[in-house]
Amino acid sequence: MEKFKVIIVEDIPLELKGTEGIFRNDLPEAEIIGTADSEVSYWKLIKQQLPDMVLLDLGLGGSTTVGVEICRQTKETYPEVKVLIFTGEILNEKLWVDVLDAGADGICLKSGELLTRGDVFSVMSGKRLVFNQPILEKIIERFKHSVGSQLMHQEAMIDYEIDEYDERFLRHLALGYTKEQITTLRGMPFGVKSLEKRQNELVQKLFPDSSRSVNATRLVVRALELRIIDIDNLVPDED
């Protein structure tokens, strides 16, 4: 790896000392040209000397949004500077999404194997979306869950003979639409009586052994249980 310049943004002295130790022991090519414990000190540093990489902690002064804004403004002002997030925010998944949207080149969580030479090398060599093992495990877990949900949805659509109109009907019932409102949706060629008939047919499919009356709410709950509709993707069609 060629020599490169780094600014470390970290407001906890003990963690800063540990991070500097990682660079000193594992990354002798890195020249730490400055450290910052706040947004103000960071901008002062980067205006004095431009680094090749910023190692950025997100939680500064008790605020996580400061780190996201530092990342966004750095990538907008100095797009050639690499920004690698090194954060203890191991449960705040929304924050990860926010900082990736802000242009971060990667995220390493302060957990498990911490920061490795390989992570830094990947970022400096131009790779995007560099993650260390702890965050990769979380991403894979979410990916497997997402794929599993999609497969269950596809199987339910086949097993219960659900067509696209059934799915749209159930999804909009779950969103609180009345049958009258659903009939006005673009590409929904049914009147209220046709939707009532469709609802009765769905009840028979999803509750084949039930002798009790099943209302729209119970039908929707059953559709959610079977993954015919996805609670994480309940969005209306365009009117």
FISEDO-202729 format. One record per residue (C-alpha): x, y, z; residue number from 0. Coordinates in steps of 0.2 Angstrom, whole numbers. Example, Ala and Ser with C-alpha at 12.3 -4.5 7.8 and 13.67 -1.06 7.14 Angstrom:
2
xx 62	yy -22	zz 39	num 0 .
xx 68	yy -5	zz 36	num 1 .
This chain:
239
xx 0	yy 0	zz 0	num 0 .
xx 7	yy 17	zz -4	num 1 .
xx 8	yy 31	zz 9	num 2 .
xx -7	yy 41	zz 13	num 3 .
xx -13	yy 54	zz 24	num 4 .
xx -27	yy 52	zz 37	num 5 .
xx -38	yy 63	zz 48	num 6 .
xx -46	yy 54	zz 63	num 7 .
xx -62	yy 61	zz 70	num 8 .
xx -65	yy 54	zz 87	num 9 .
xx -71	yy 63	zz 103	num 10 .
xx -67	yy 49	zz 116	num 11 .
xx -48	yy 50	zz 121	num 12 .
xx -47	yy 32	zz 125	num 13 .
xx -54	yy 26	zz 109	num 14 .
xx -44	yy 39	zz 99	num 15 .
xx -28	yy 31	zz 108	num 16 .
xx -34	yy 14	zz 103	num 17 .
xx -37	yy 19	zz 85	num 18 .
xx -20	yy 28	zz 83	num 19 .
xx -12	yy 11	zz 90	num 20 .
xx -21	yy 2	zz 76	num 21 .
xx -13	yy 13	zz 63	num 22 .
xx 4	yy 13	zz 71	num 23 .
xx 5	yy -6	zz 72	num 24 .
xx -5	yy -12	zz 57	num 25 .
xx -4	yy 3	zz 45	num 26 .
xx 14	yy 11	zz 45	num 27 .
xx 10	yy 18	zz 27	num 28 .
xx -3	yy 30	zz 35	num 29 .
xx 2	yy 47	zz 41	num 30 .
xx -10	yy 54	zz 54	num 31 .
xx -10	yy 72	zz 49	num 32 .
xx -22	yy 77	zz 63	num 33 .
xx -36	yy 72	zz 75	num 34 .
xx -52	yy 81	zz 78	num 35 .
xx -65	yy 79	zz 92	num 36 .
xx -78	yy 90	zz 85	num 37 .
xx -85	yy 97	zz 69	num 38 .
xx -77	yy 114	zz 71	num 39 .
xx -60	yy 106	zz 74	num 40 .
xx -62	yy 94	zz 59	num 41 .
xx -66	yy 108	zz 47	num 42 .
xx -51	yy 118	zz 53	num 43 .
xx -40	yy 103	zz 50	num 44 .
xx -46	yy 98	zz 33	num 45 .
xx -44	yy 116	zz 27	num 46 .
xx -26	yy 117	zz 33	num 47 .
xx -21	yy 100	zz 24	num 48 .
xx -31	yy 89	zz 13	num 49 .
xx -31	yy 70	zz 18	num 50 .
xx -32	yy 55	zz 7	num 51 .
xx -44	yy 47	zz 20	num 52 .
xx -55	yy 53	zz 34	num 53 .
xx -58	yy 40	zz 48	num 54 .
xx -75	yy 46	zz 55	num 55 .
xx -84	yy 42	zz 71	num 56 .
xx -102	yy 46	zz 70	num 57 .
xx -106	yy 50	zz 88	num 58 .
xx -98	yy 67	zz 92	num 59 .
xx -103	yy 76	zz 108	num 60 .
xx -118	yy 65	zz 110	num 61 .
xx -125	yy 68	zz 93	num 62 .
xx -125	yy 55	zz 79	num 63 .
xx -132	yy 67	zz 65	num 64 .
xx -116	yy 78	zz 66	num 65 .
xx -105	yy 63	zz 59	num 66 .
xx -118	yy 60	zz 45	num 67 .
xx -117	yy 79	zz 40	num 68 .
xx -98	yy 79	zz 41	num 69 .
xx -98	yy 64	zz 29	num 70 .
xx -110	yy 72	zz 17	num 71 .
xx -101	yy 89	zz 17	num 72 .
xx -84	yy 81	zz 15	num 73 .
xx -89	yy 71	zz 0	num 74 .
xx -98	yy 85	zz -8	num 75 .
xx -83	yy 97	zz -5	num 76 .
xx -69	yy 85	zz -7	num 77 .
xx -76	yy 70	zz -18	num 78 .
xx -58	yy 63	zz -20	num 79 .
xx -56	yy 61	zz -1	num 80 .
xx -61	yy 43	zz 6	num 81 .
xx -73	yy 43	zz 21	num 82 .
xx -72	yy 27	zz 31	num 83 .
xx -84	yy 26	zz 46	num 84 .
xx -78	yy 19	zz 62	num 85 .
xx -92	yy 19	zz 74	num 86 .
xx -98	yy 12	zz 90	num 87 .
xx -116	yy 14	zz 84	num 88 .
xx -119	yy -5	zz 82	num 89 .
xx -138	yy -5	zz 84	num 90 .
xx -143	yy 11	zz 75	num 91 .
xx -146	yy 3	zz 58	num 92 .
xx -155	yy 19	zz 51	num 93 .
xx -139	yy 28	zz 55	num 94 .
xx -129	yy 17	zz 44	num 95 .
xx -141	yy 20	zz 29	num 96 .
xx -140	yy 38	zz 32	num 97 .
xx -122	yy 39	zz 31	num 98 .
xx -121	yy 28	zz 16	num 99 .
xx -133	yy 40	zz 8	num 100 .
xx -121	yy 53	zz 13	num 101 .
xx -108	yy 45	zz 2	num 102 .
xx -97	yy 35	zz 15	num 103 .
xx -85	yy 23	zz 7	num 104 .
xx -88	yy 10	zz 20	num 105 .
xx -93	yy 7	zz 38	num 106 .
xx -83	yy -3	zz 51	num 107 .
xx -91	yy -6	zz 68	num 108 .
xx -81	yy -5	zz 84	num 109 .
xx -85	yy -23	zz 88	num 110 .
xx -77	yy -40	zz 85	num 111 .
xx -62	yy -38	zz 74	num 112 .
xx -63	yy -19	zz 74	num 113 .
xx -53	yy -10	zz 60	num 114 .
xx -41	yy -21	zz 50	num 115 .
xx -28	yy -17	zz 37	num 116 .
xx -38	yy -25	zz 24	num 117 .
xx -53	yy -13	zz 27	num 118 .
xx -42	yy 2	zz 25	num 119 .
xx -33	yy -5	zz 10	num 120 .
xx -50	yy -9	zz 1	num 121 .
xx -56	yy 9	zz 4	num 122 .
xx -39	yy 17	zz -2	num 123 .
xx -39	yy 6	zz -17	num 124 .
xx -56	yy 13	zz -23	num 125 .
xx -68	yy 0	zz -17	num 126 .
xx -85	yy 6	zz -12	num 127 .
xx -96	yy -1	zz 2	num 128 .
xx -82	yy -8	zz 13	num 129 .
xx -89	yy -17	zz 28	num 130 .
xx -80	yy -26	zz 42	num 131 .
xx -86	yy -43	zz 49	num 132 .
xx -98	yy -37	zz 62	num 133 .
xx -108	yy -26	zz 50	num 134 .
xx -107	yy -39	zz 37	num 135 .
xx -115	yy -52	zz 48	num 136 .
xx -129	yy -40	zz 51	num 137 .
xx -131	yy -37	zz 33	num 138 .
xx -131	yy -55	zz 28	num 139 .
xx -144	yy -59	zz 42	num 140 .
xx -155	yy -45	zz 35	num 141 .
xx -152	yy -52	zz 17	num 142 .
xx -157	yy -70	zz 22	num 143 .
xx -173	yy -64	zz 31	num 144 .
xx -178	yy -53	zz 16	num 145 .
xx -175	yy -68	zz 4	num 146 .
xx -184	yy -80	zz 15	num 147 .
xx -199	yy -68	zz 16	num 148 .
xx -199	yy -66	zz -3	num 149 .
xx -199	yy -85	zz -5	num 150 .
xx -213	yy -87	zz 8	num 151 .
xx -223	yy -74	zz -2	num 152 .
xx -221	yy -82	zz -18	num 153 .
xx -226	yy -99	zz -11	num 154 .
xx -241	yy -92	zz -3	num 155 .
xx -247	yy -84	zz -19	num 156 .
xx -245	yy -101	zz -28	num 157 .
xx -252	yy -112	zz -14	num 158 .
xx -268	yy -101	zz -11	num 159 .
xx -270	yy -96	zz -29	num 160 .
xx -268	yy -77	zz -26	num 161 .
xx -268	yy -66	zz -41	num 162 .
xx -261	yy -48	zz -43	num 163 .
xx -279	yy -41	zz -40	num 164 .
xx -281	yy -51	zz -24	num 165 .
xx -264	yy -45	zz -18	num 166 .
xx -268	yy -27	zz -22	num 167 .
xx -285	yy -29	zz -14	num 168 .
xx -278	yy -36	zz 2	num 169 .
xx -264	yy -23	zz 3	num 170 .
xx -276	yy -8	zz 1	num 171 .
xx -288	yy -16	zz 14	num 172 .
xx -273	yy -17	zz 26	num 173 .
xx -269	yy 2	zz 22	num 174 .
xx -287	yy 6	zz 28	num 175 .
xx -294	yy 9	zz 10	num 176 .
xx -313	yy 6	zz 9	num 177 .
xx -319	yy -5	zz -5	num 178 .
xx -326	yy 11	zz -14	num 179 .
xx -309	yy 19	zz -13	num 180 .
xx -301	yy 3	zz -20	num 181 .
xx -312	yy 3	zz -35	num 182 .
xx -305	yy 20	zz -40	num 183 .
xx -287	yy 14	zz -41	num 184 .
xx -280	yy 14	zz -58	num 185 .
xx -280	yy -3	zz -66	num 186 .
xx -292	yy -10	zz -54	num 187 .
xx -307	yy -15	zz -65	num 188 .
xx -319	yy -20	zz -51	num 189 .
xx -335	yy -12	zz -43	num 190 .
xx -339	yy -14	zz -25	num 191 .
xx -350	yy -29	zz -28	num 192 .
xx -336	yy -38	zz -37	num 193 .
xx -324	yy -34	zz -23	num 194 .
xx -336	yy -41	zz -10	num 195 .
xx -337	yy -57	zz -20	num 196 .
xx -318	yy -57	zz -21	num 197 .
xx -317	yy -55	zz -3	num 198 .
xx -328	yy -70	zz 1	num 199 .
xx -318	yy -80	zz -11	num 200 .
xx -302	yy -75	zz -2	num 201 .
xx -310	yy -80	zz 15	num 202 .
xx -314	yy -97	zz 8	num 203 .
xx -296	yy -99	zz 2	num 204 .
xx -287	yy -93	zz 18	num 205 .
xx -300	yy -100	zz 30	num 206 .
xx -305	yy -116	zz 22	num 207 .
xx -310	yy -125	zz 39	num 208 .
xx -318	yy -110	zz 48	num 209 .
xx -337	yy -110	zz 52	num 210 .
xx -336	yy -92	zz 59	num 211 .
xx -339	yy -76	zz 50	num 212 .
xx -323	yy -68	zz 44	num 213 .
xx -322	yy -49	zz 42	num 214 .
xx -310	yy -39	zz 32	num 215 .
xx -298	yy -36	zz 47	num 216 .
xx -296	yy -54	zz 51	num 217 .
xx -294	yy -58	zz 33	num 218 .
xx -280	yy -45	zz 32	num 219 .
xx -271	yy -52	zz 47	num 220 .
xx -272	yy -69	zz 40	num 221 .
xx -264	yy -63	zz 24	num 222 .
xx -250	yy -55	zz 34	num 223 .
xx -247	yy -71	zz 43	num 224 .
xx -246	yy -81	zz 27	num 225 .
xx -234	yy -67	zz 19	num 226 .
xx -247	yy -64	zz 5	num 227 .
xx -244	yy -46	zz 9	num 228 .
xx -228	yy -39	zz 17	num 229 .
xx -230	yy -28	zz 32	num 230 .
xx -213	yy -20	zz 28	num 231 .
xx -219	yy -15	zz 10	num 232 .
xx -237	yy -9	zz 13	num 233 .
xx -237	yy 5	zz 1	num 234 .
xx -252	yy 11	zz -10	num 235 .
xx -253	yy 10	zz -28	num 236 .
xx -254	yy 26	zz -38	num 237 .
xx -271	yy 33	zz -39	num 238 .
